[in-house]
Amino acid sequence: MTAWSEPAPGVRVRTSRCYAMNSVMLAADGHALVIDAGVLPSEMDDIATAVAALAPRFENVALAFTHPHWDHVLALPWFPGATTFAHAGFFDELERDELKIAGDADQWIRTCGESPPQRFRPFKPALTARGTALLRLGPFDVVTYDTPGHSGSHLALWLPAYGTLVAGDLLSDIEIPWLDAAPWVYRASLKALHWLFEQEDVRLLVPGHGPVAHGRVNGYRRLLRDMDYLLHLEHGVSEAWKRGWSLEETRADLARMDYVGKDATYAMNDVHAENVRFAWQALADSATPGRIG
């Protein structure tokens, strides 16, 4: 089975053998747009070869990054001279997390039987956006949506001409919402994408990891499922907080929740436990000093 697919006309997706991560490639008129190229060196060799066949001049290549986590940011050395694009806060997160990104990349690339070609170094994107904005990258129109909650500088990218939403690490069929902030932050991002599903002709959803979703209804179902998970998480933590339970007691109780990836090969159990911590800490931060004690 090939790693490449074309789930919609003109939209090519390459799925990595590392965490089923999806890289997206569009090509037209000697130009290419590559989103989240990754993740292993051999796979980026393959992506670079595919891009060069359709857009041989690197100045006609745009390299977009949905967010600054290790598995999404390693491709720049394969595309010297390409125009880079990300959220306005992207570089600050890269710089802050440089050691973790480099360490995680080294660990996972070696675990997959390959060798990192060079150590990761932070870089500043040539183009940045914040909020909802329309950007033209060569012949490609890209509409950005701020979608924090998994990363403070996370963007979802809407490609209107292709009816395709590239969601980054949101709306996966193998991952639950993976929090890096209070649950309400992630919920606000889902609400922004709710508007997109209501107003636009979303024919294809490409998540950062796992199978794509065909058709507006199937993508919308993922959004509602993730919203439901977050609401149940917050409700459960709130009830535990009212009982005066500790974080560990709360985690033990909410381990009974059902969610995507529970006890699966690509397990979300540890992610869920950390999500409980984020929700619990959000309540602690809003409590009075006496309550915290």
Residue, then its C-alpha position, 0 to 999 in steps of 0.5 A: m500500500t502506497a504512502w501517497s493518496e489523492p483523496a480529492p482532485g489536486v490534493r495529495v496526502r502522504t501518510s507517515r509510518c510515524y504516528a500516521m502523520n499526514s503531509v499535504m501537497l498541492a501543485a499547479d502551474g509550476h508551483a507547490l504548496v506543502i503543509d506539515a511535511g514530515v516526518l522521517p528523513s526518508e519520507m521527507d526525501d520522498i516528498a521533496t522528490a515529488v515536489a521537485a518533479l512538479a515545482p523544480r524551482f524552490e522559489n516557487v515552493a511554499l512550505a506551511f506549518t500548522h504548529p510548532h511541534w517536533d513532528h511538524v517542523l523538520a522539513l525546511p532543510w529539504f526545501p532551501g529557498a522555499t517560502t515558509f509560512a506559519h502563525a505569528g507566534f510560531f518562532d517564539e514557541l520554536e525558540r522556547d521549545e528548541l531542546k525538547i523538539a530536538g530531543d523528541a525528533d532524535q528519539w522518534i526518528r531513531t526509534c523508527g530505524e532512521s538517523p536524524p541528518q542534522r540537529f533541529r534549529p529554530f527558524k523564523p517563517a518568511l510569512t506569518a498570520r494571526g486570526t482569520a486571514l486570506l493569504r495567497l501562496g503562489p496560485f494557492d489561496v489559503v484562509t487561516y483560522d487561529t485554533p489554539g488549545h493544542s498549541g498556542s500558535h496553532l493554525a487550521l488552514w482552509l483551501p477554498a478552491y479545493g474544498t479542503l480543511v487542513a486541521g493540523d492536530l485537531l479533528s483526528d479519528i485516532e486522537i482525542p483533543w490533546l490539550d496544552a491549555a484549559p479546555w475552554v481554549y480548545r473549545a473556542s477553536l472548535k467553535a471557530l471551525h464550527w462556523l467554517f463547517e456551517q458556512e463553507d463547502v468542506r468536502l475534505l478534512v485532513p487531520g495531522h494524524g490518522p484517516v482523512a474525512h470525506g464530506r462535510v457531515n463526516g468532518y462535522r461529526r468529528l468536531l461534535r465528538d471532540m466538543d462532547y469529549l471536552l464538555h464531559l471532561e470539564h463536567g467530570v473535573s468540576e464534580a470532582w472539584k466540588r467533592g474536594w478530590s485531589l488531582e490524582e483522585t480526579r484522574a482515577d475517577l475520570a479514567r473510566m471515561d470513554y474516548v477515542g484511542k482508549d487502550a488502543t495501539y496508538a493509545m490516548n490514555d496518557v493524553h487523557a490523564e494530562n487533559v484531566r490535569f489541565a482541566w483541574q488546574a484551570l479550576a485551581d487557578s480560578a479558585t480563591p487562595g483559601r480554596i487552593g490550600 
